[in-house]
Amino acid sequence: MSLLRGSGPEVMARLSALALAAILVVSITGYAALHYGWFSQGPEYRAEFQDAWPLVPGMDVRVSGAVVGSVRNVQLTDHGTALVTFQLRPGVLAPRADASVAIRQDDLLGDSDLSLELGTANAPLRGPIPLSRSIQEPRLDDFLDIFHAPVRAALQTFIVEVGTAMEDRGADVNRAILDLRPGFLALGNVLEQVTGQISALRQGLANAHRVTAQLSQNSGDLGRLVLGLQRTISGVAAQSSALNAGLSRLPQTLAETDTTLRRVSSLSDAVTPLADTVSAAAPGFAHVAGLLGPYAAALGTASRLASPTVTDAGATLRGGAPALDALHRVKVSDLLDPAGGLFAALGPVFNQGATALFGTPSGVGGLGGATFPGNDVTAPLVDPARDYLGAYLVVGCNLFGVPDTPGCLSRILSTYLGQRSSTAAPHPGSAAPAVLATPPAASSRPAGAPAPQPPSPPSTTTTTAPAAAAPVTGLAGQVKSLLGYLLKR
């Protein structure tokens, strides 16, 4: 063989070179076999990515940070996505139907791997992991590219300096990370709760949006409200001294109020028996209140039925005004004097009792009769289906021996009272005044003859001047009541 020809050193050199080449080839082949899984018989799975850069075959597949396999192939699909085939080592748990993957950067140098989440579904994974559960995590260089060149250079310098500061501080960093772990777990729980309240937050934001929209529509009113509030605060500030003075007197006012409240409490205790009495009488009050309605209705009916009588009485009183005015100036003692002219004027009434009660043969004066239904207001408890006969005395001038003509009664009284007012009042102990002669009886007077006037009394001579009769204020009221009773219908 040509390799063994030559001197001893040359042959040894050739054999050494050949052995070194063989060792190098075996090492490279073993590394490739281990790295690319040539001797591994684990299962293969696929995942679809929108963009698989910078993933290449041979990169690690990790689960919770541990290497469990490697990437076998990256190829382009017919619809423009990347299909990554990866192989797991034997003994690794199989991915479930809800498994997810992510392309993640390992360090600042740009090395990446495929991070696998096995999932928790009961069914195993069948088919590629879809795009909805695959993601390419942002890389540091992508993050830095969003800044301008000066900012990017400053961030790179900051990162380098942080790396320099953390050099040989791995144990401290690990200890700090372990100490921060409970905080991150709590932060994770908070984020989970916030995630669970997203719908409520969304509803709250929608309500806030509606409120702000309404506020924007009423911005003018809000402006006026704020302006009025500012003016109010300014006014209160201007009256701060008066408010301070009022507050300083407030304790005394409260003390007096406390005293007043105690007195009110005592008064309420004293009023309690009265309240109990009123409460006990309340049923009676209620019964009376129920009876007031029918009584008021009956009063209304009576007033409506009595209205014609009141109207006629008013007309009669107005017609007898001259006689009432004459009677107003006469003393009651003159009317009741047996020697006075009133008894002379009433002479025909007493002398002709039959005519007064039953009237003249021509049917004038005397007693009269009328029928009334049973619902008369003066007799409310009689049978309404029956009629009742009532008798009334009709006062007429023929009772005084004078024919009944309009105003005849007033003329009779005026004649009598006029004569009394023209006669001098006697002194005590003097003779009684003359009286009117009794007029002839109505029965001795032809029908239709004019009524005889009472003769004038004889004149008397006195030594004193005649004195007019003093008016008696109560007499007019008594006469009006008498005429109202005699002339009612």
C-alpha positions as CSV (number, residue, x, y, z in Angstrom):
1,M,0.0,0.0,0.0
2,S,1.2,3.5,-0.8
3,L,0.4,4.8,2.7
4,L,2.9,2.4,4.2
5,R,5.7,3.1,1.8
6,G,8.4,5.5,2.8
7,S,10.3,6.2,5.9
8,G,9.0,5.5,9.4
9,P,8.2,9.1,10.3
10,E,6.3,9.7,7.1
11,V,4.2,6.5,7.6
12,M,3.4,7.6,11.2
13,A,2.4,11.0,10.0
14,R,0.1,9.6,7.4
15,L,-1.6,7.2,9.8
16,S,-2.1,10.0,12.4
17,A,-3.8,12.2,9.8
18,L,-6.0,9.3,8.7
19,A,-7.0,8.6,12.2
20,L,-7.8,12.2,12.9
21,A,-10.0,12.5,9.8
22,A,-11.9,9.3,10.8
23,I,-12.5,10.7,14.3
24,L,-13.7,14.0,12.9
25,V,-16.1,12.2,10.5
26,V,-17.5,10.0,13.3
27,S,-18.0,13.0,15.5
28,I,-19.8,15.0,12.9
29,T,-22.0,12.1,12.0
30,G,-22.9,11.4,15.6
31,Y,-23.7,15.0,16.3
32,A,-25.9,15.2,13.2
33,A,-27.7,11.9,14.1
34,L,-28.3,13.2,17.6
35,H,-29.3,16.7,16.6
36,Y,-31.5,15.8,13.7
37,G,-33.0,12.7,15.4
38,W,-31.7,10.2,12.8
39,F,-31.7,7.5,15.5
40,S,-34.8,8.7,17.3
41,Q,-38.1,6.8,16.8
42,G,-40.3,9.3,18.6
43,P,-43.7,10.5,17.2
44,E,-43.9,13.4,14.7
45,Y,-46.4,16.3,14.8
46,R,-47.1,19.3,12.7
47,A,-48.1,22.9,13.4
48,E,-49.2,25.6,10.9
49,F,-47.8,29.2,11.3
50,Q,-48.6,32.3,9.5
51,D,-44.9,33.0,9.5
52,A,-42.3,30.5,10.8
53,W,-39.2,32.8,10.6
54,P,-36.5,32.3,12.0
55,L,-37.3,28.6,12.7
56,V,-35.1,26.1,10.9
57,P,-34.7,22.3,11.1
58,G,-32.6,21.2,14.1
59,M,-33.9,23.8,16.5
60,D,-35.1,22.6,19.9
61,V,-38.7,21.8,20.9
62,R,-39.3,22.7,24.5
63,V,-42.1,22.0,27.0
64,S,-42.0,24.2,30.2
65,G,-38.4,25.1,29.3
66,A,-37.2,21.5,28.9
67,V,-35.9,20.1,25.6
68,V,-38.3,17.3,24.5
69,G,-37.6,17.2,20.7
70,S,-36.5,19.0,17.7
71,V,-37.7,20.6,14.5
72,R,-37.5,18.2,11.5
73,N,-38.8,20.3,8.6
74,V,-40.2,23.7,7.6
75,Q,-42.1,23.9,4.3
76,L,-44.5,26.3,2.5
77,T,-48.1,25.3,2.0
78,D,-50.3,25.9,-1.0
79,H,-52.2,28.8,0.7
80,G,-49.1,30.7,1.8
81,T,-48.6,29.5,5.4
82,A,-45.6,27.7,6.9
83,L,-46.0,24.0,8.0
84,V,-43.5,23.0,10.7
85,T,-42.9,19.3,11.4
86,F,-41.4,18.5,14.8
87,Q,-40.5,15.2,16.5
88,L,-40.8,14.4,20.2
89,R,-38.5,12.1,22.1
90,P,-39.8,8.7,23.2
91,G,-41.6,8.9,26.6
92,V,-42.8,12.5,26.2
93,L,-46.5,12.9,26.8
94,A,-48.5,13.2,23.6
95,P,-50.1,16.6,22.8
96,R,-53.8,16.8,23.3
97,A,-56.4,18.2,20.9
98,D,-56.1,21.7,22.4
99,A,-52.3,21.9,22.2
100,S,-50.7,25.2,21.2
101,V,-47.2,26.2,19.9
102,A,-45.2,29.4,19.7
103,I,-41.9,30.4,18.2
104,R,-39.9,32.1,21.0
105,Q,-36.5,33.8,21.1
106,D,-34.2,32.2,23.6
107,D,-31.5,34.9,24.2
108,L,-30.2,38.2,23.0
109,L,-28.1,36.6,20.3
110,G,-31.3,35.6,18.3
111,D,-31.4,31.9,19.0
112,S,-35.0,30.6,18.9
113,D,-36.9,27.4,19.7
114,L,-40.4,26.0,19.4
115,S,-42.4,26.2,22.6
116,L,-45.1,23.5,23.0
117,E,-48.1,23.5,25.3
118,L,-49.4,20.0,25.6
119,G,-53.0,21.0,26.4
120,T,-55.6,19.5,28.8
121,A,-58.2,18.0,26.5
122,N,-59.2,14.4,26.8
123,A,-58.8,13.6,23.1
124,P,-55.3,13.4,21.6
125,L,-54.0,15.7,18.9
126,R,-55.0,14.7,15.3
127,G,-53.7,16.7,12.4
128,P,-51.7,19.9,12.4
129,I,-52.1,22.5,15.2
130,P,-54.2,25.2,13.5
131,L,-53.3,28.9,13.0
132,S,-55.7,29.8,15.9
133,R,-53.4,28.1,18.4
134,S,-50.0,29.0,16.9
135,I,-48.2,32.3,17.4
136,Q,-44.8,33.9,16.7
137,E,-43.8,35.8,19.8
138,P,-42.3,39.3,19.2
139,R,-38.5,39.3,19.0
140,L,-36.2,41.8,20.7
141,D,-34.9,43.1,17.4
142,D,-38.4,43.6,16.2
143,F,-39.1,45.6,19.3
144,L,-36.0,47.7,18.9
145,D,-36.9,48.4,15.2
146,I,-39.9,50.5,16.2
147,F,-37.6,53.2,17.6
148,H,-35.5,55.7,15.7
149,A,-31.8,55.0,15.3
150,P,-30.6,57.1,18.3
151,V,-33.2,55.6,20.6
152,R,-32.4,52.1,19.4
153,A,-28.6,52.7,19.9
154,A,-29.4,53.9,23.5
155,L,-31.5,50.9,24.3
156,Q,-28.8,48.6,23.0
157,T,-26.3,50.3,25.1
158,F,-28.7,50.0,28.1
159,I,-29.1,46.3,27.5
160,V,-25.4,45.8,27.2
161,E,-24.8,47.7,30.4
162,V,-27.5,45.7,32.2
163,G,-25.8,42.5,31.0
164,T,-22.4,43.8,32.2
165,A,-24.0,44.7,35.6
166,M,-25.6,41.3,35.9
167,E,-22.4,39.4,35.0
168,D,-21.4,36.9,37.7
169,R,-24.7,37.7,39.5
170,G,-26.6,34.7,38.3
171,A,-27.3,33.4,41.8
172,D,-28.5,36.8,43.0
173,V,-30.8,37.1,39.9
174,N,-32.2,33.6,40.5
175,R,-32.8,34.5,44.2
176,A,-34.6,37.7,43.2
177,I,-36.7,35.8,40.6
178,L,-37.7,33.3,43.3
179,D,-38.5,36.1,45.7
180,L,-40.6,37.8,43.0
181,R,-42.4,34.6,42.1
182,P,-45.3,35.0,44.6
183,G,-45.8,38.6,43.4
184,F,-46.0,37.4,39.8
185,L,-48.4,34.6,40.8
186,A,-50.6,37.1,42.6
187,L,-50.4,39.4,39.5
188,G,-51.4,36.4,37.4
189,N,-54.4,35.8,39.6
190,V,-55.4,39.5,39.3
191,L,-55.1,39.3,35.6
192,E,-57.3,36.2,35.5
193,Q,-59.9,38.0,37.5
194,V,-59.7,41.0,35.3
195,T,-60.0,38.7,32.3
196,G,-63.1,37.2,33.8
197,Q,-64.6,40.7,34.4
198,I,-63.9,41.9,30.8
199,S,-67.6,41.6,29.9
200,A,-68.6,43.6,33.0
201,L,-65.9,46.2,32.3
202,R,-67.1,46.4,28.7
203,Q,-70.7,47.0,29.9
204,G,-69.3,49.6,32.4
205,L,-67.4,51.4,29.6
206,A,-70.6,51.4,27.4
207,N,-72.6,52.9,30.3
208,A,-69.8,55.5,30.8
209,H,-69.9,56.3,27.1
210,R,-73.7,56.9,27.2
211,V,-73.3,59.0,30.3
212,T,-70.6,61.1,28.7
213,A,-72.7,61.4,25.6
214,Q,-75.6,62.8,27.7
215,L,-73.3,65.1,29.5
216,S,-71.9,66.4,26.3
217,Q,-75.5,67.2,25.1
218,N,-76.1,69.1,28.4
219,S,-72.8,70.9,28.5
220,G,-74.5,74.3,28.6
221,D,-76.6,73.3,31.6
222,L,-73.5,71.9,33.3
223,G,-71.6,75.1,32.6
224,R,-74.4,77.1,34.2
225,L,-74.5,74.7,37.1
226,V,-70.8,75.1,37.6
227,L,-71.0,78.9,37.3
228,G,-73.9,78.9,39.9
229,L,-71.9,76.7,42.2
230,Q,-68.9,79.0,41.9
231,R,-71.1,82.0,42.7
232,T,-72.5,80.2,45.7
233,I,-69.1,79.3,47.0
234,S,-68.0,82.9,46.5
235,G,-71.0,84.1,48.4
236,V,-70.4,81.7,51.2
237,A,-66.7,82.7,51.3
238,A,-67.8,86.4,51.5
239,Q,-70.1,85.6,54.5
240,S,-67.5,83.5,56.3
241,S,-67.3,85.9,59.3
242,A,-71.1,85.8,59.7
243,L,-71.1,82.0,59.4
244,N,-68.3,81.8,62.0
245,A,-70.4,83.9,64.3
246,G,-73.4,81.8,63.8
247,L,-71.4,78.6,64.4
248,S,-70.0,80.1,67.6
249,R,-73.6,80.6,68.8
250,L,-74.7,77.2,67.7
251,P,-73.9,75.4,71.0
252,Q,-76.1,77.8,72.9
253,T,-78.9,77.4,70.3
254,L,-78.6,73.6,70.6
255,A,-78.8,73.8,74.4
256,E,-82.0,76.0,74.2
257,T,-83.4,73.6,71.6
258,D,-82.8,70.7,73.9
259,T,-84.7,72.5,76.6
260,T,-87.6,73.3,74.2
261,L,-87.6,69.6,73.1
262,R,-87.9,68.5,76.7
263,R,-90.9,70.9,77.2
264,V,-92.4,69.6,74.0
265,S,-92.0,66.0,75.3
266,S,-93.7,67.0,78.6
267,L,-96.5,68.6,76.6
268,S,-96.9,65.5,74.5
269,D,-97.2,63.4,77.7
270,A,-99.8,65.8,79.0
271,V,-101.8,65.8,75.7
272,T,-101.8,62.0,75.6
273,P,-105.0,61.7,77.8
274,L,-106.8,64.3,75.5
275,A,-105.7,62.3,72.5
276,D,-107.1,59.1,74.0
277,T,-110.4,60.9,74.7
278,V,-110.5,62.2,71.1
279,S,-109.7,58.8,69.8
280,A,-112.5,57.3,71.9
281,A,-114.9,59.9,70.6
282,A,-113.9,59.4,67.0
283,P,-116.6,56.8,66.2
284,G,-119.2,59.3,67.4
285,F,-117.7,62.1,65.3
286,A,-117.7,59.8,62.3
287,H,-121.4,59.0,62.9
288,V,-122.3,62.7,63.2
289,A,-120.3,63.4,60.1
290,G,-122.4,60.8,58.3
291,L,-125.6,62.4,59.4
292,L,-124.5,65.9,58.4
293,G,-124.9,65.1,54.7
294,P,-128.7,64.2,54.8
295,Y,-129.2,67.1,57.2
296,A,-127.5,69.5,54.8
297,A,-129.6,68.2,52.0
298,A,-132.8,68.7,54.0
299,L,-131.7,72.2,54.8
300,G,-131.2,72.9,51.2
301,T,-134.7,71.6,50.3
302,A,-136.2,73.7,53.2
303,S,-134.4,76.8,52.0
304,R,-135.5,76.2,48.4
305,L,-139.2,75.8,49.5
306,A,-139.0,78.8,52.0
307,S,-137.6,81.1,49.3
308,P,-141.1,82.3,48.0
309,T,-142.2,83.0,51.6
310,V,-139.1,85.0,52.4
311,T,-139.5,86.9,49.2
312,D,-143.2,87.8,50.0
313,A,-142.2,88.7,53.6
314,G,-139.5,91.0,52.3
315,A,-142.0,92.7,49.9
316,T,-144.5,93.1,52.8
317,L,-141.9,94.6,55.1
318,R,-140.8,97.0,52.4
319,G,-144.5,98.0,51.8
320,G,-145.0,98.6,55.5
321,A,-141.9,100.7,55.9
322,P,-143.9,104.0,56.6
323,A,-145.8,102.3,59.4
324,L,-142.7,100.7,60.8
325,D,-141.0,104.1,60.7
326,A,-143.9,105.7,62.7
327,L,-143.9,102.8,65.2
328,H,-140.2,103.4,65.7
329,R,-141.0,106.7,67.4
330,V,-143.6,105.4,69.8
331,K,-143.0,104.1,73.3
332,V,-144.2,100.6,74.3
333,S,-146.0,102.2,77.3
334,D,-148.1,104.3,74.8
335,L,-149.1,101.2,72.9
336,L,-150.0,99.3,76.0
337,D,-151.9,102.2,77.6
338,P,-155.6,101.2,77.8
339,A,-156.5,104.8,77.1
340,G,-154.3,104.9,74.1
341,G,-155.4,104.9,70.5
342,L,-154.1,101.3,69.7
343,F,-156.9,99.7,71.7
344,A,-159.4,102.1,70.0
345,A,-157.9,101.1,66.6
346,L,-158.3,97.4,67.6
347,G,-161.8,98.0,68.7
348,P,-163.4,96.7,65.5
349,V,-161.4,93.5,65.8
350,F,-162.6,92.8,69.3
351,N,-166.2,94.0,68.6
352,Q,-166.5,92.0,65.4
353,G,-164.9,88.7,66.5
354,A,-167.1,86.6,64.1
355,T,-166.1,88.8,61.1
356,A,-162.4,88.6,62.2
357,L,-162.5,84.8,62.4
358,F,-164.7,83.9,59.5
359,G,-164.6,87.0,57.3
360,T,-167.3,89.2,55.8
361,P,-170.2,87.7,53.9
362,S,-168.4,88.7,50.7
363,G,-165.5,86.3,51.7
364,V,-162.9,88.9,52.7
365,G,-160.6,88.2,55.7
366,G,-161.1,85.6,58.4
367,L,-159.6,82.1,58.6
368,G,-158.3,80.6,55.4
369,G,-157.4,77.1,54.5
370,A,-154.9,75.3,52.2
371,T,-153.9,71.8,51.5
372,F,-150.3,70.6,51.7
373,P,-148.7,67.3,50.6
374,G,-147.3,65.0,53.1
375,N,-143.7,65.9,52.3
376,D,-144.1,69.4,53.7
377,V,-140.8,70.6,55.3
378,T,-142.7,71.5,58.5
379,A,-144.0,68.0,58.8
380,P,-141.3,65.6,57.5
381,L,-142.5,62.5,59.3
382,V,-146.0,62.2,57.8
383,D,-147.2,60.0,55.0
384,P,-146.1,61.6,51.7
385,A,-149.0,60.0,49.9
386,R,-151.6,62.0,51.9
387,D,-152.6,65.7,51.8
388,Y,-153.2,67.7,54.9
389,L,-155.4,70.8,55.6
390,G,-153.9,73.8,57.3
391,A,-155.8,76.8,58.7
392,Y,-154.3,80.3,58.7
393,L,-155.6,83.7,59.9
394,V,-155.7,86.2,57.1
395,V,-155.1,89.7,58.4
396,G,-156.9,92.4,56.5
397,C,-157.9,96.1,56.9
398,N,-161.6,95.1,57.2
399,L,-160.7,93.8,60.7
400,F,-160.2,97.5,61.6
401,G,-163.4,98.6,59.8
402,V,-161.6,99.8,56.7
403,P,-162.0,98.2,53.2
404,D,-159.0,96.1,52.0
405,T,-157.0,98.3,49.6
406,P,-153.3,98.5,48.8
407,G,-151.5,100.2,51.7
408,C,-154.6,100.4,54.0
409,L,-152.9,98.8,57.0
410,S,-150.0,101.3,56.7
411,R,-152.5,104.2,56.5
412,I,-154.3,103.0,59.6
413,L,-151.1,102.7,61.6
414,S,-149.7,106.0,60.2
415,T,-152.9,107.9,61.2
416,Y,-152.7,106.6,64.7
417,L,-149.0,107.2,65.1
418,G,-149.2,110.6,63.5
419,Q,-151.8,111.7,66.0
420,R,-149.7,110.4,68.9
421,S,-146.6,112.2,67.7
422,S,-148.5,115.5,67.4
423,T,-150.0,115.3,70.9
424,A,-148.0,116.7,73.8
425,A,-146.7,114.2,76.3
426,P,-148.4,114.7,79.8
427,H,-146.5,115.5,82.9
428,P,-146.7,113.1,85.8
429,G,-150.0,113.5,87.5
430,S,-151.7,115.2,84.6
431,A,-154.8,113.9,82.8
432,A,-154.5,110.9,80.5
433,P,-154.4,111.8,76.7
434,A,-157.5,111.5,74.7
435,V,-158.0,108.3,72.6
436,L,-159.3,107.7,69.2
437,A,-163.0,107.3,68.9
438,T,-164.1,103.8,68.2
439,P,-165.0,103.6,64.6
440,P,-168.4,102.3,63.7
441,A,-168.8,98.5,63.4
442,A,-168.2,97.0,60.0
443,S,-171.6,95.4,60.1
444,S,-173.3,98.9,60.4
445,R,-171.4,100.3,57.4
446,P,-172.7,99.8,53.9
447,A,-170.5,97.6,51.7
448,G,-168.1,99.6,49.7
449,A,-168.5,102.7,51.9
450,P,-165.2,104.5,52.7
451,A,-163.7,103.8,56.0
452,P,-164.4,106.5,58.7
453,Q,-161.4,108.3,59.9
454,P,-160.8,108.3,63.7
455,P,-161.8,111.7,65.2
456,S,-159.1,114.0,66.4
457,P,-158.6,114.1,70.2
458,P,-159.7,117.2,72.1
459,S,-157.0,119.7,72.6
460,T,-155.6,120.3,76.0
461,T,-153.8,123.2,77.5
462,T,-150.7,122.7,79.4
463,T,-148.2,125.0,80.9
464,T,-145.2,123.3,79.4
465,A,-144.0,122.9,75.9
466,P,-145.0,119.7,74.2
467,A,-142.2,117.1,74.2
468,A,-141.8,114.7,71.4
469,A,-142.0,111.0,72.2
470,A,-138.5,109.6,72.6
471,P,-137.7,106.9,70.0
472,V,-137.4,103.4,71.3
473,T,-134.8,101.5,69.5
474,G,-136.1,98.0,70.5
475,L,-139.7,98.8,69.5
476,A,-139.0,98.6,65.7
477,G,-137.6,95.1,66.0
478,Q,-140.5,93.9,68.1
479,V,-143.0,95.4,65.6
480,K,-141.2,93.9,62.7
481,S,-141.3,90.5,64.4
482,L,-145.0,90.9,65.1
483,L,-145.8,91.8,61.5
484,G,-143.7,89.0,60.2
485,Y,-145.6,86.6,62.3
486,L,-149.1,88.1,61.4
487,L,-148.4,88.5,57.7
488,K,-146.7,85.2,56.9
489,R,-148.2,82.8,54.5
